[in-house]
Amino acid sequence: MKITRNVILDLLPLYSAKEVSADTRALVEKYLKTDPELANVAKQLEAIEKPEDIPVPLSQEDKMKAYKRARRLKLLYTIILAGAISIILVTALFAFFFGSSY
């Protein structure tokens, strides 16, 4: 299969963001050696400063879903922790009162 310029153009944004595999990176670099104009475009893309994390605005509904999920998880964590403490306490009391005495 022949790699066309359009395929490389499609890959350039991912290539410049370093989001491609080593094989794809090698493929793009090999092609760029044969196309100086596209190589210049790739250099310009890499020179553009890209933000690390783009903040995504959340709607009020998304915020409420996240809040409710966090509350459910906190409740579940509390129930599990209380259960574990209860089991330890009951086991200790059982061993204290009904443990064998030699």
Biopython code that builds the backbone (N, CA, C, O; Angstrom):
import numpy as np
from Bio.PDB.StructureBuilder import StructureBuilder

atoms = [
    (1, "MET", "N", (0.847, -1.183, 0.000)),
    (1, "MET", "CA", (0.000, 0.000, 0.000)),
    (1, "MET", "C", (0.887, 1.239, 0.000)),
    (1, "MET", "O", (1.820, 1.347, 0.795)),
    (2, "LYS", "N", (0.592, 2.153, -0.883)),
    (2, "LYS", "CA", (1.354, 3.388, -0.987)),
    (2, "LYS", "C", (0.782, 4.410, -0.006)),
    (2, "LYS", "O", (-0.428, 4.635, 0.033)),
    (3, "ILE", "N", (1.633, 5.005, 0.759)),
    (3, "ILE", "CA", (1.210, 6.031, 1.706)),
    (3, "ILE", "C", (1.138, 7.355, 0.958)),
    (3, "ILE", "O", (2.135, 7.824, 0.409)),
    (4, "THR", "N", (-0.035, 7.946, 0.941)),
    (4, "THR", "CA", (-0.225, 9.198, 0.207)),
    (4, "THR", "C", (0.004, 10.395, 1.128)),
    (4, "THR", "O", (0.082, 10.278, 2.351)),
    (5, "ARG", "N", (0.104, 11.533, 0.481)),
    (5, "ARG", "CA", (0.298, 12.784, 1.218)),
    (5, "ARG", "C", (-0.896, 13.052, 2.146)),
    (5, "ARG", "O", (-0.725, 13.562, 3.254)),
    (6, "ASN", "N", (-2.094, 12.708, 1.689)),
    (6, "ASN", "CA", (-3.289, 12.929, 2.515)),
    (6, "ASN", "C", (-3.248, 12.106, 3.797)),
    (6, "ASN", "O", (-3.693, 12.568, 4.847)),
    (7, "VAL", "N", (-2.717, 10.893, 3.714)),
    (7, "VAL", "CA", (-2.592, 10.060, 4.922)),
    (7, "VAL", "C", (-1.643, 10.738, 5.904)),
    (7, "VAL", "O", (-1.925, 10.803, 7.100)),
    (8, "ILE", "N", (-0.531, 11.237, 5.407)),
    (8, "ILE", "CA", (0.449, 11.918, 6.271)),
    (8, "ILE", "C", (-0.168, 13.194, 6.848)),
    (8, "ILE", "O", (0.040, 13.515, 8.017)),
    (9, "LEU", "N", (-0.928, 13.918, 6.021)),
    (9, "LEU", "CA", (-1.596, 15.124, 6.525)),
    (9, "LEU", "C", (-2.563, 14.781, 7.657)),
    (9, "LEU", "O", (-2.680, 15.530, 8.627)),
    (10, "ASP", "N", (-3.253, 13.655, 7.532)),
    (10, "ASP", "CA", (-4.161, 13.222, 8.594)),
    (10, "ASP", "C", (-3.400, 12.878, 9.876)),
    (10, "ASP", "O", (-3.898, 13.102, 10.979)),
    (11, "LEU", "N", (-2.208, 12.343, 9.725)),
    (11, "LEU", "CA", (-1.416, 11.912, 10.882)),
    (11, "LEU", "C", (-0.612, 13.044, 11.536)),
    (11, "LEU", "O", (-0.210, 12.930, 12.694)),
    (12, "LEU", "N", (-0.381, 14.125, 10.800)),
    (12, "LEU", "CA", (0.487, 15.194, 11.320)),
    (12, "LEU", "C", (0.061, 15.761, 12.676)),
    (12, "LEU", "O", (0.921, 15.946, 13.537)),
    (13, "PRO", "N", (-1.211, 16.042, 12.906)),
    (13, "PRO", "CA", (-1.562, 16.577, 14.243)),
    (13, "PRO", "C", (-1.215, 15.606, 15.373)),
    (13, "PRO", "O", (-0.728, 16.020, 16.425)),
    (14, "LEU", "N", (-1.465, 14.327, 15.154)),
    (14, "LEU", "CA", (-1.118, 13.332, 16.175)),
    (14, "LEU", "C", (0.395, 13.186, 16.301)),
    (14, "LEU", "O", (0.927, 13.028, 17.400)),
    (15, "TYR", "N", (1.075, 13.239, 15.169)),
    (15, "TYR", "CA", (2.535, 13.135, 15.159)),
    (15, "TYR", "C", (3.150, 14.300, 15.933)),
    (15, "TYR", "O", (4.055, 14.100, 16.743)),
    (16, "SER", "N", (2.662, 15.510, 15.685)),
    (16, "SER", "CA", (3.242, 16.678, 16.357)),
    (16, "SER", "C", (2.917, 16.695, 17.845)),
    (16, "SER", "O", (3.660, 17.269, 18.640)),
    (17, "ALA", "N", (1.804, 16.064, 18.220)),
    (17, "ALA", "CA", (1.434, 15.989, 19.637)),
    (17, "ALA", "C", (2.070, 14.788, 20.327)),
    (17, "ALA", "O", (1.847, 14.555, 21.514)),
    (18, "LYS", "N", (2.870, 14.024, 19.570)),
    (18, "LYS", "CA", (3.549, 12.829, 20.085)),
    (18, "LYS", "C", (2.543, 11.802, 20.613)),
    (18, "LYS", "O", (2.750, 11.185, 21.657)),
    (19, "GLU", "N", (1.455, 11.639, 19.867)),
    (19, "GLU", "CA", (0.391, 10.711, 20.239)),
    (19, "GLU", "C", (0.336, 9.499, 19.317)),
    (19, "GLU", "O", (-0.696, 8.832, 19.234)),
    (20, "VAL", "N", (1.433, 9.206, 18.623)),
    (20, "VAL", "CA", (1.447, 8.074, 17.691)),
    (20, "VAL", "C", (2.440, 7.025, 18.174)),
    (20, "VAL", "O", (3.321, 7.302, 18.987)),
    (21, "SER", "N", (2.274, 5.825, 17.655)),
    (21, "SER", "CA", (3.193, 4.741, 18.010)),
    (21, "SER", "C", (4.543, 4.969, 17.338)),
    (21, "SER", "O", (4.685, 5.826, 16.465)),
    (22, "ALA", "N", (5.515, 4.194, 17.757)),
    (22, "ALA", "CA", (6.857, 4.313, 17.180)),
    (22, "ALA", "C", (6.837, 3.977, 15.689)),
    (22, "ALA", "O", (7.546, 4.609, 14.906)),
    (23, "ASP", "N", (6.034, 2.993, 15.290)),
    (23, "ASP", "CA", (5.934, 2.626, 13.883)),
    (23, "ASP", "C", (5.356, 3.768, 13.047)),
    (23, "ASP", "O", (5.862, 4.072, 11.967)),
    (24, "THR", "N", (4.305, 4.390, 13.547)),
    (24, "THR", "CA", (3.689, 5.506, 12.826)),
    (24, "THR", "C", (4.646, 6.683, 12.762)),
    (24, "THR", "O", (4.744, 7.355, 11.736)),
    (25, "ARG", "N", (5.359, 6.936, 13.872)),
    (25, "ARG", "CA", (6.337, 8.028, 13.887)),
    (25, "ARG", "C", (7.402, 7.792, 12.823)),
    (25, "ARG", "O", (7.775, 8.716, 12.101)),
    (26, "ALA", "N", (7.892, 6.555, 12.725)),
    (26, "ALA", "CA", (8.910, 6.236, 11.725)),
    (26, "ALA", "C", (8.353, 6.409, 10.313)),
    (26, "ALA", "O", (9.050, 6.901, 9.426)),
    (27, "LEU", "N", (7.106, 6.007, 10.104)),
    (27, "LEU", "CA", (6.467, 6.140, 8.796)),
    (27, "LEU", "C", (6.361, 7.607, 8.391)),
    (27, "LEU", "O", (6.693, 7.970, 7.263)),
    (28, "VAL", "N", (5.901, 8.443, 9.309)),
    (28, "VAL", "CA", (5.750, 9.872, 9.013)),
    (28, "VAL", "C", (7.108, 10.497, 8.758)),
    (28, "VAL", "O", (7.263, 11.271, 7.813)),
    (29, "GLU", "N", (8.096, 10.176, 9.584)),
    (29, "GLU", "CA", (9.431, 10.756, 9.398)),
    (29, "GLU", "C", (10.043, 10.325, 8.074)),
    (29, "GLU", "O", (10.722, 11.114, 7.415)),
    (30, "LYS", "N", (9.810, 9.093, 7.687)),
    (30, "LYS", "CA", (10.325, 8.608, 6.401)),
    (30, "LYS", "C", (9.677, 9.393, 5.252)),
    (30, "LYS", "O", (10.352, 9.777, 4.296)),
    (31, "TYR", "N", (8.378, 9.624, 5.355)),
    (31, "TYR", "CA", (7.685, 10.367, 4.304)),
    (31, "TYR", "C", (8.147, 11.823, 4.279)),
    (31, "TYR", "O", (8.327, 12.399, 3.206)),
    (32, "LEU", "N", (8.339, 12.412, 5.446)),
    (32, "LEU", "CA", (8.740, 13.821, 5.509)),
    (32, "LEU", "C", (10.098, 14.055, 4.863)),
    (32, "LEU", "O", (10.374, 15.160, 4.396)),
    (33, "LYS", "N", (10.947, 13.038, 4.828)),
    (33, "LYS", "CA", (12.251, 13.169, 4.159)),
    (33, "LYS", "C", (12.081, 13.338, 2.650)),
    (33, "LYS", "O", (12.946, 13.900, 1.979)),
    (34, "THR", "N", (10.947, 12.843, 2.120)),
    (34, "THR", "CA", (10.719, 12.938, 0.677)),
    (34, "THR", "C", (9.887, 14.154, 0.295)),
    (34, "THR", "O", (9.767, 14.460, -0.891)),
    (35, "ASP", "N", (9.310, 14.855, 1.265)),
    (35, "ASP", "CA", (8.445, 16.000, 0.984)),
    (35, "ASP", "C", (8.870, 17.176, 1.861)),
    (35, "ASP", "O", (8.380, 17.318, 2.981)),
    (36, "PRO", "N", (9.790, 18.031, 1.357)),
    (36, "PRO", "CA", (10.304, 19.143, 2.170)),
    (36, "PRO", "C", (9.219, 20.144, 2.589)),
    (36, "PRO", "O", (9.290, 20.717, 3.676)),
    (37, "GLU", "N", (8.229, 20.349, 1.737)),
    (37, "GLU", "CA", (7.161, 21.294, 2.076)),
    (37, "GLU", "C", (6.361, 20.796, 3.275)),
    (37, "GLU", "O", (6.060, 21.556, 4.196)),
    (38, "LEU", "N", (6.028, 19.532, 3.251)),
    (38, "LEU", "CA", (5.284, 18.946, 4.367)),
    (38, "LEU", "C", (6.163, 18.855, 5.616)),
    (38, "LEU", "O", (5.664, 18.986, 6.734)),
    (39, "ALA", "N", (7.450, 18.635, 5.436)),
    (39, "ALA", "CA", (8.372, 18.617, 6.574)),
    (39, "ALA", "C", (8.401, 19.980, 7.250)),
    (39, "ALA", "O", (8.485, 20.068, 8.475)),
    (40, "ASN", "N", (8.331, 21.040, 6.455)),
    (40, "ASN", "CA", (8.298, 22.392, 7.006)),
    (40, "ASN", "C", (7.007, 22.616, 7.793)),
    (40, "ASN", "O", (7.022, 23.236, 8.856)),
    (41, "VAL", "N", (5.903, 22.114, 7.272)),
    (41, "VAL", "CA", (4.621, 22.217, 7.985)),
    (41, "VAL", "C", (4.706, 21.475, 9.313)),
    (41, "VAL", "O", (4.220, 21.964, 10.332)),
    (42, "ALA", "N", (5.320, 20.301, 9.304)),
    (42, "ALA", "CA", (5.460, 19.515, 10.536)),
    (42, "ALA", "C", (6.306, 20.266, 11.559)),
    (42, "ALA", "O", (6.001, 20.245, 12.752)),
    (43, "LYS", "N", (7.370, 20.931, 11.099)),
    (43, "LYS", "CA", (8.212, 21.713, 12.024)),
    (43, "LYS", "C", (7.424, 22.866, 12.624)),
    (43, "LYS", "O", (7.563, 23.169, 13.809)),
    (44, "GLN", "N", (6.606, 23.505, 11.815)),
    (44, "GLN", "CA", (5.791, 24.611, 12.313)),
    (44, "GLN", "C", (4.765, 24.114, 13.329)),
    (44, "GLN", "O", (4.506, 24.777, 14.334)),
    (45, "LEU", "N", (4.186, 22.949, 13.065)),
    (45, "LEU", "CA", (3.223, 22.375, 14.013)),
    (45, "LEU", "C", (3.887, 22.061, 15.345)),
    (45, "LEU", "O", (3.307, 22.304, 16.404)),
    (46, "GLU", "N", (5.091, 21.526, 15.297)),
    (46, "GLU", "CA", (5.787, 21.184, 16.544)),
    (46, "GLU", "C", (6.225, 22.432, 17.300)),
    (46, "GLU", "O", (6.380, 22.398, 18.521)),
    (47, "ALA", "N", (6.426, 23.545, 16.573)),
    (47, "ALA", "CA", (6.850, 24.784, 17.219)),
    (47, "ALA", "C", (5.710, 25.453, 17.968)),
    (47, "ALA", "O", (5.942, 26.245, 18.881)),
    (48, "ILE", "N", (4.477, 25.137, 17.585)),
    (48, "ILE", "CA", (3.316, 25.734, 18.264)),
    (48, "ILE", "C", (3.226, 25.174, 19.674)),
    (48, "ILE", "O", (3.251, 23.959, 19.875)),
    (49, "GLU", "N", (3.121, 26.063, 20.639)),
    (49, "GLU", "CA", (3.015, 25.625, 22.026)),
    (49, "GLU", "C", (1.605, 25.123, 22.279)),
    (49, "GLU", "O", (0.623, 25.826, 22.041)),
    (50, "LYS", "N", (1.526, 23.904, 22.762)),
    (50, "LYS", "CA", (0.229, 23.282, 23.001)),
    (50, "LYS", "C", (-0.023, 23.208, 24.505)),
    (50, "LYS", "O", (0.883, 22.870, 25.268)),
    (51, "PRO", "N", (-1.230, 23.517, 24.931)),
    (51, "PRO", "CA", (-1.527, 23.396, 26.368)),
    (51, "PRO", "C", (-1.543, 21.932, 26.773)),
    (51, "PRO", "O", (-1.951, 21.067, 25.999)),
    (52, "GLU", "N", (-1.100, 21.665, 27.982)),
    (52, "GLU", "CA", (-1.059, 20.290, 28.479)),
    (52, "GLU", "C", (-2.464, 19.740, 28.696)),
    (52, "GLU", "O", (-2.823, 18.696, 28.153)),
    (53, "ASP", "N", (-3.232, 20.435, 29.474)),
    (53, "ASP", "CA", (-4.590, 20.011, 29.771)),
    (53, "ASP", "C", (-5.546, 21.128, 29.398)),
    (53, "ASP", "O", (-5.434, 22.255, 29.882)),
    (54, "ILE", "N", (-6.471, 20.800, 28.543)),
    (54, "ILE", "CA", (-7.466, 21.782, 28.160)),
    (54, "ILE", "C", (-8.660, 21.607, 29.096)),
    (54, "ILE", "O", (-9.279, 20.543, 29.113)),
    (55, "PRO", "N", (-8.986, 22.627, 29.865)),
    (55, "PRO", "CA", (-10.110, 22.482, 30.789)),
    (55, "PRO", "C", (-11.422, 22.336, 30.020)),
    (55, "PRO", "O", (-11.683, 23.064, 29.062)),
    (56, "VAL", "N", (-12.217, 21.407, 30.448)),
    (56, "VAL", "CA", (-13.509, 21.165, 29.824)),
    (56, "VAL", "C", (-14.580, 21.744, 30.730)),
    (56, "VAL", "O", (-14.707, 21.334, 31.884)),
    (57, "PRO", "N", (-15.349, 22.689, 30.219)),
    (57, "PRO", "CA", (-16.402, 23.255, 31.071)),
    (57, "PRO", "C", (-17.482, 22.211, 31.340)),
    (57, "PRO", "O", (-17.928, 21.509, 30.433)),
    (58, "LEU", "N", (-17.888, 22.125, 32.595)),
    (58, "LEU", "CA", (-18.926, 21.173, 32.979)),
    (58, "LEU", "C", (-20.244, 21.894, 33.154)),
    (58, "LEU", "O", (-20.303, 23.008, 33.674)),
    (59, "SER", "N", (-21.291, 21.239, 32.711)),
    (59, "SER", "CA", (-22.624, 21.801, 32.920)),
    (59, "SER", "C", (-23.027, 21.561, 34.374)),
    (59, "SER", "O", (-22.398, 20.776, 35.084)),
    (60, "GLN", "N", (-24.071, 22.241, 34.798)),
    (60, "GLN", "CA", (-24.560, 22.061, 36.166)),
    (60, "GLN", "C", (-25.003, 20.614, 36.373)),
    (60, "GLN", "O", (-24.816, 20.051, 37.452)),
    (61, "GLU", "N", (-25.589, 20.018, 35.339)),
    (61, "GLU", "CA", (-26.032, 18.627, 35.424)),
    (61, "GLU", "C", (-24.844, 17.677, 35.619)),
    (61, "GLU", "O", (-24.921, 16.736, 36.409)),
    (62, "ASP", "N", (-23.748, 17.927, 34.897)),
    (62, "ASP", "CA", (-22.557, 17.096, 35.054)),
    (62, "ASP", "C", (-21.962, 17.235, 36.454)),
    (62, "ASP", "O", (-21.511, 16.258, 37.050)),
    (63, "LYS", "N", (-21.970, 18.455, 36.963)),
    (63, "LYS", "CA", (-21.455, 18.680, 38.314)),
    (63, "LYS", "C", (-22.290, 17.933, 39.352)),
    (63, "LYS", "O", (-21.745, 17.352, 40.291)),
    (64, "MET", "N", (-23.619, 17.951, 39.180)),
    (64, "MET", "CA", (-24.493, 17.252, 40.118)),
    (64, "MET", "C", (-24.292, 15.739, 40.038)),
    (64, "MET", "O", (-24.300, 15.059, 41.064)),
    (65, "LYS", "N", (-24.113, 15.208, 38.827)),
    (65, "LYS", "CA", (-23.862, 13.774, 38.679)),
    (65, "LYS", "C", (-22.573, 13.385, 39.396)),
    (65, "LYS", "O", (-22.523, 12.373, 40.095)),
    (66, "ALA", "N", (-21.529, 14.198, 39.217)),
    (66, "ALA", "CA", (-20.254, 13.914, 39.870)),
    (66, "ALA", "C", (-20.394, 13.995, 41.389)),
    (66, "ALA", "O", (-19.844, 13.161, 42.108)),
    (67, "TYR", "N", (-21.128, 14.996, 41.881)),
    (67, "TYR", "CA", (-21.337, 15.151, 43.316)),
    (67, "TYR", "C", (-22.088, 13.959, 43.892)),
    (67, "TYR", "O", (-21.704, 13.425, 44.933)),
    (68, "LYS", "N", (-23.163, 13.537, 43.215)),
    (68, "LYS", "CA", (-23.953, 12.405, 43.703)),
    (68, "LYS", "C", (-23.138, 11.116, 43.687)),
    (68, "LYS", "O", (-23.239, 10.301, 44.603)),
    (69, "ARG", "N", (-22.336, 10.936, 42.651)),
    (69, "ARG", "CA", (-21.490, 9.737, 42.574)),
    (69, "ARG", "C", (-20.467, 9.740, 43.715)),
    (69, "ARG", "O", (-20.218, 8.707, 44.336)),
    (70, "ALA", "N", (-19.882, 10.902, 43.981)),
    (70, "ALA", "CA", (-18.907, 11.003, 45.064)),
    (70, "ALA", "C", (-19.557, 10.709, 46.417)),
    (70, "ALA", "O", (-18.955, 10.051, 47.265)),
    (71, "ARG", "N", (-20.783, 11.197, 46.618)),
    (71, "ARG", "CA", (-21.483, 10.907, 47.874)),
    (71, "ARG", "C", (-21.776, 9.425, 48.025)),
    (71, "ARG", "O", (-21.629, 8.867, 49.112)),
    (72, "ARG", "N", (-22.202, 8.766, 46.905)),
    (72, "ARG", "CA", (-22.471, 7.329, 46.963)),
    (72, "ARG", "C", (-21.202, 6.553, 47.288)),
    (72, "ARG", "O", (-21.227, 5.617, 48.088)),
    (73, "LEU", "N", (-20.108, 6.937, 46.674)),
    (73, "LEU", "CA", (-18.846, 6.245, 46.941)),
    (73, "LEU", "C", (-18.395, 6.455, 48.386)),
    (73, "LEU", "O", (-17.887, 5.531, 49.021)),
    (74, "LYS", "N", (-18.580, 7.662, 48.897)),
    (74, "LYS", "CA", (-18.208, 7.937, 50.285)),
    (74, "LYS", "C", (-19.070, 7.111, 51.238)),
    (74, "LYS", "O", (-18.563, 6.571, 52.221)),
    (75, "LEU", "N", (-20.362, 7.009, 50.954)),
    (75, "LEU", "CA", (-21.257, 6.207, 51.781)),
    (75, "LEU", "C", (-20.857, 4.739, 51.738)),
    (75, "LEU", "O", (-20.807, 4.074, 52.772)),
    (76, "LEU", "N", (-20.576, 4.240, 50.550)),
    (76, "LEU", "CA", (-20.149, 2.847, 50.402)),
    (76, "LEU", "C", (-18.851, 2.597, 51.173)),
    (76, "LEU", "O", (-18.716, 1.579, 51.851)),
    (77, "TYR", "N", (-17.907, 3.517, 51.070)),
    (77, "TYR", "CA", (-16.647, 3.396, 51.803)),
    (77, "TYR", "C", (-16.904, 3.370, 53.312)),
    (77, "TYR", "O", (-16.299, 2.574, 54.031)),
    (78, "THR", "N", (-17.790, 4.228, 53.787)),
    (78, "THR", "CA", (-18.109, 4.282, 55.210)),
    (78, "THR", "C", (-18.751, 2.984, 55.683)),
    (78, "THR", "O", (-18.417, 2.476, 56.753)),
    (79, "ILE", "N", (-19.679, 2.443, 54.880)),
    (79, "ILE", "CA", (-20.350, 1.188, 55.251)),
    (79, "ILE", "C", (-19.349, 0.039, 55.312)),
    (79, "ILE", "O", (-19.381, -0.765, 56.244)),
    (80, "ILE", "N", (-18.467, -0.040, 54.330)),
    (80, "ILE", "CA", (-17.466, -1.109, 54.307)),
    (80, "ILE", "C", (-16.527, -0.983, 55.505)),
    (80, "ILE", "O", (-16.216, -1.978, 56.161)),
    (81, "LEU", "N", (-16.083, 0.223, 55.785)),
    (81, "LEU", "CA", (-15.181, 0.442, 56.923)),
    (81, "LEU", "C", (-15.875, 0.100, 58.242)),
    (81, "LEU", "O", (-15.273, -0.532, 59.111)),
    (82, "ALA", "N", (-17.125, 0.509, 58.396)),
    (82, "ALA", "CA", (-17.869, 0.198, 59.625)),
    (82, "ALA", "C", (-18.066, -1.310, 59.757)),
    (82, "ALA", "O", (-17.963, -1.856, 60.855)),
    (83, "GLY", "N", (-18.347, -1.981, 58.646)),
    (83, "GLY", "CA", (-18.501, -3.439, 58.677)),
    (83, "GLY", "C", (-17.213, -4.129, 59.092)),
    (83, "GLY", "O", (-17.233, -5.062, 59.895)),
    (84, "ALA", "N", (-16.101, -3.674, 58.550)),
    (84, "ALA", "CA", (-14.816, -4.291, 58.895)),
    (84, "ALA", "C", (-14.487, -4.078, 60.366)),
    (84, "ALA", "O", (-14.025, -4.999, 61.040)),
    (85, "ILE", "N", (-14.720, -2.875, 60.865)),
    (85, "ILE", "CA", (-14.471, -2.598, 62.282)),
    (85, "ILE", "C", (-15.388, -3.443, 63.164)),
    (85, "ILE", "O", (-14.959, -3.958, 64.196)),
    (86, "SER", "N", (-16.655, -3.587, 62.755)),
    (86, "SER", "CA", (-17.606, -4.397, 63.532)),
    (86, "SER", "C", (-17.162, -5.855, 63.590)),
    (86, "SER", "O", (-17.223, -6.477, 64.650)),
    (87, "ILE", "N", (-16.723, -6.396, 62.482)),
    (87, "ILE", "CA", (-16.271, -7.789, 62.454)),
    (87, "ILE", "C", (-15.064, -7.978, 63.367)),
    (87, "ILE", "O", (-14.986, -8.962, 64.102)),
    (88, "ILE", "N", (-14.130, -7.041, 63.320)),
    (88, "ILE", "CA", (-12.947, -7.131, 64.181)),
    (88, "ILE", "C", (-13.351, -7.045, 65.647)),
    (88, "ILE", "O", (-12.853, -7.807, 66.475)),
    (89, "LEU", "N", (-14.248, -6.122, 65.969)),
    (89, "LEU", "CA", (-14.689, -5.950, 67.343)),
    (89, "LEU", "C", (-15.443, -7.184, 67.846)),
    (89, "LEU", "O", (-15.180, -7.643, 68.957)),
    (90, "VAL", "N", (-16.355, -7.721, 67.072)),
    (90, "VAL", "CA", (-17.109, -8.910, 67.476)),
    (90, "VAL", "C", (-16.167, -10.096, 67.648)),
    (90, "VAL", "O", (-16.310, -10.864, 68.600)),
    (91, "THR", "N", (-15.209, -10.254, 66.743)),
    (91, "THR", "CA", (-14.242, -11.351, 66.855)),
    (91, "THR", "C", (-13.415, -11.213, 68.131)),
    (91, "THR", "O", (-13.178, -12.199, 68.828)),
    (92, "ALA", "N", (-12.979, -10.002, 68.436)),
    (92, "ALA", "CA", (-12.181, -9.777, 69.644)),
    (92, "ALA", "C", (-13.008, -10.048, 70.902)),
    (92, "ALA", "O", (-12.518, -10.673, 71.843)),
    (93, "LEU", "N", (-14.255, -9.583, 70.923)),
    (93, "LEU", "CA", (-15.120, -9.832, 72.081)),
    (93, "LEU", "C", (-15.419, -11.323, 72.234)),
    (93, "LEU", "O", (-15.404, -11.849, 73.347)),
    (94, "PHE", "N", (-15.687, -11.993, 71.139)),
    (94, "PHE", "CA", (-15.956, -13.433, 71.180)),
    (94, "PHE", "C", (-14.740, -14.178, 71.737)),
    (94, "PHE", "O", (-14.879, -15.065, 72.579)),
    (95, "ALA", "N", (-13.549, -13.809, 71.260)),
    (95, "ALA", "CA", (-12.336, -14.467, 71.746)),
    (95, "ALA", "C", (-12.107, -14.167, 73.225)),
    (95, "ALA", "O", (-11.632, -15.028, 73.965)),
    (96, "PHE", "N", (-12.441, -12.953, 73.662)),
    (96, "PHE", "CA", (-12.231, -12.573, 75.059)),
    (96, "PHE", "C", (-13.181, -13.344, 75.979)),
    (96, "PHE", "O", (-12.749, -13.877, 77.001)),
    (97, "PHE", "N", (-14.480, -13.410, 75.625)),
    (97, "PHE", "CA", (-15.447, -14.044, 76.503)),
    (97, "PHE", "C", (-15.540, -15.564, 76.349)),
    (97, "PHE", "O", (-15.786, -16.269, 77.327)),
    (98, "PHE", "N", (-15.351, -16.060, 75.157)),
    (98, "PHE", "CA", (-15.553, -17.487, 74.938)),
    (98, "PHE", "C", (-14.281, -18.220, 74.537)),
    (98, "PHE", "O", (-14.328, -19.381, 74.129)),
    (99, "GLY", "N", (-13.171, -17.555, 74.651)),
    (99, "GLY", "CA", (-11.907, -18.192, 74.320)),
    (99, "GLY", "C", (-11.605, -19.312, 75.295)),
    (99, "GLY", "O", (-12.036, -19.285, 76.448)),
    (100, "SER", "N", (-10.880, -20.271, 74.830)),
    (100, "SER", "CA", (-10.567, -21.422, 75.706)),
    (100, "SER", "C", (-9.520, -20.988, 76.726)),
    (100, "SER", "O", (-8.571, -20.274, 76.402)),
    (101, "SER", "N", (-9.712, -21.431, 77.949)),
    (101, "SER", "CA", (-8.745, -21.140, 78.994)),
    (101, "SER", "C", (-8.046, -22.443, 79.377)),
    (101, "SER", "O", (-8.707, -23.421, 79.726)),
    (102, "TYR", "N", (-6.772, -22.460, 79.315)),
    (102, "TYR", "CA", (-5.988, -23.668, 79.632)),
    (102, "TYR", "C", (-5.272, -23.489, 80.904)),
    (102, "TYR", "O", (-4.559, -24.391, 81.343)),
]
sb = StructureBuilder()
sb.init_structure("model")
sb.init_model(0)
sb.init_chain("A")
sb.init_seg("    ")
for serial, (resi, resn, name, xyz) in enumerate(atoms, 1):
    if name == "N":
        sb.init_residue(resn, " ", resi, " ")
    sb.init_atom(name, np.array(xyz, "f"), 0.0, 1.0, " ", f" {name:<3s}", serial, name[0])
structure = sb.get_structure()
